[in-house]
């Protein structure tokens, strides 16, 4: 008698091998058996006609603050995710001196667009050291397992004070102190170390993330700490068109640690073919036996525009400045009047705040009315510029009508989609090529982050619904078994989480039971459910018949059951068997 038997489902087990009809039996928090005609379970789940997969392992999230107040880790909790890794891109909240708490909130707010008021109200600050932060997380239950990394921004500022915050050079003594804290954090349970080296990542006050210009000596000193601890991924966010300038220290770092070095790979419009250089360098490193990988997204990194969100095309019009500080309901009501409509359309913008602001608020050919799943691969003629040309109208008129539609109340209504990265060619064929490359890994969902502009935490669901079933453009879909492996076993292996990401005896009982034909992402909604009533975009899923974490059913028919079996992950799971042993 098993605790749970998932009976007669189409099993895609995470190995990449063909789907098969089988039962999956669970005892406690482990998979007990996978086969045909297994014995009875205390709980029987009829999976006839349903898809059975491992739970998704999402390695690029930013729940560092949210994990202290939200046990459901939404949106990831809605999307079949049973393991998240946070602490990415060099931002986080430990270690921290008391006088630097608000500064770290401002850093996270600027880099990841998480409302500062929500973090100020929601974080209880039970820690100073990174080890104490882990202990605080360890006292909390979650809907899924949580792993984290030592963030360079917090670390550098803790060790160096204002010098670290200002990106001044680290002395040998600074490097030694930082390395000691990284090694200690890894030994206490961190899964890796993260940093940022992109000029895009700035605090709310416009300061670059500490570590952006760190010397090779500083990076390699931290690498030696990773080597001493014996585990840990080095994750970083690069300047997307300068990866080649930094590949030398990446190679040296990978050689020193023997552990994965992972960088985010995105295509900016400023140099749309640079990704080819990144792939060539990855291939050369792989040929030399160096574990360097890039994280790639499952769709364009896209911004959503709305009157109630962070960005929209009229943001820098003088008339919007008059409304900006009003309460949202009053601001929207005024924005929808004929007076303000005409002023938005006719006025010249004030100083735009730089090339990036000008680009995102005036590139009409990059703005698309958002209409749901199909909007993630729009055609050029569907852009605001394309509609304006076809109808003989001004693009400002088209953009305003979209933003004003339904007053922004319905899901997805009143929104424009702006594919910022990975859409220079006008489709997702580049994404397809990057996903197929052996030196890339699925990532960059940014769950928990970019609350007022980006809504990609549902990417694991989109990977199945769009990439394996619905896509008709270009070369079409990707194999289901391949996509499942991409976001289960491959992501788990990158971080040394070898006890999950496979449906096989002895593995963690992290399982999704999916109505594949019904699976999809809902349109994003603007909600005010963060501490202090702060705003965020939230995208739910449909089609998850059940999600099981550690042998407990956490989701049934797309709703939480209330079970919270997830816990803090303390380091990799080296005791688990390798993929080859369980196949």
Secondary structure by P-SEA (a helix, b strand, c coil): cccccccccccccccccbbbbbbbbbcccccccccccccccccccccccbbbbcccccccccccccccccccccccccccccbbbccccccccccccccaaaaaaaaaaaaccccaaaaaaccccccccaaaaaaaaaaccccbbbbbbbbaaaaaaaaccccccccccccaaaaaaaaaaaaaaaaacccbbbbbcccccccccccccccccccaaaaaaaaaaaaaacccccccccccccccccaaaaaaaaaaccbbbbbbbbbbcccccaaaaaaaaaaaaaaaccbbbbbbbcccbbbbbccccccccccccaaaaacccccaaaaaaaaacaaaaaaaacccccccccaaaaaaaccccccccccccccccccccccaaaaaaaacccaaaaaaaaaaccccccccccbbbbbccccccccaaaaaaaaacccccccccccccccccccccaaaaaaccccccccccccccccaaaaaaaacaaaaaaacccccccccccccccccccccccccccccccccccccbbbbbbbbbccccccccccccccccccccccccbbbbcccccccccccccc
